[in-house]
Amino acid sequence: MTTPTLDRLSERSSSWLAPRSSKLLTAAMSLFVIYSLLPLAWLTISSTKTMDSLFGSFGLWFDGPFALFQNIHDTFVYQDGIFLRWFGNTLLYVVLGAGGATALATLAGYGLAKFVFPGKRGVFAVVLGAIAVPGTALAVPTFLMFSQMGLTNTIWSIVIPSLISPFGLYLIWVYAVDSVPTELLEAARVDGAGELRTFFTISLRLLVPGVVTVALFSIVATWNNYFLPLIMLSDPNLFPLTIGLNQWNQQASGIGSEPVFNLVITGSLLTIVPIIIVFLYLQRYWQSGLSAGSVKQ
């Protein structure tokens, strides 16, 4: 084969491998970005308005006095500062529920990926079945069970169900199969390391991207949890932010009630700020945590 022919083949290969742009795909992604950011823009702009200018102006443009800091202050002091109590409750549910779910999913997923035992296929089928069942379908049976146990209207009625994450377990299971080499574990065992020491000193470090991804999923799910606290809790002092802000919204919609829509909007903005910060901090692990387990090492 002559040199010009090789050059032409090289040019064709380079053209095939070069990234191609699609105007249709770019337009579709642009519309998706606008659709995703439009509610956030409306929420941010509306949080800067007073109660009087909130409904008397265009929602996507600033109007009237800039009242963001005043709205934040009023949100924190309204009803004796119960917003801070709701924020603390949500943080507690996330630390105990999402943290516990991540730990249990990591331990169980690693064990299912690296150990052989009778009934492993049955466990796999159960996990897949649990993923297929929506959480809302289990809310009422969970409430009835917790009611019989006397655990309703307690923090445990939110924490205990949050500890179960079938999708997180499955994700760690799939990720650990290839990210933790079996030969490395066997070498550690030959050197006399126990299973716990091997897990915490070797395996856990290799599982960090997957663990962070599961933690992010669990944090978002627990932070935004609405239906479970709605049916489990009746004490306002135990409400998370989702239920508390909805209570304010219903209060503001009532006849003769104090109009606090500006506080509801500002509280909603303050509610999403922590989750945005967590997402931005952990997003560098997102892609690797999802894809690395599916690539053969």
Secondary structure, DSSP 8 states (H G I E B T S, - for coil): --HHHHHHHHHHHHHHHS----HHHHHHHHHHHHHHHHHHHHHHHHTTS-HHHHSSS-TTS--SS--HHHHHHHHHHTTTTHHHHHHHHHHHHIIIIIHHHHHHHHHHHHHHHH---TTHHHHHHHHHHHHHS-HHHHHHHHHHHHHHHT-TTSTHHHHHHHT--HHHHHHHHHHHHHHS-HHHHHHHHHTT--HHHHIIIIIHHHTHHHHHHHHHHHHHHHHT--HHHHHH---GGG--HHHHHHHHHHHHHSTT----HHHHHHHHHHHHHHHHHHHHHHGGGHHHHHHGGGS--
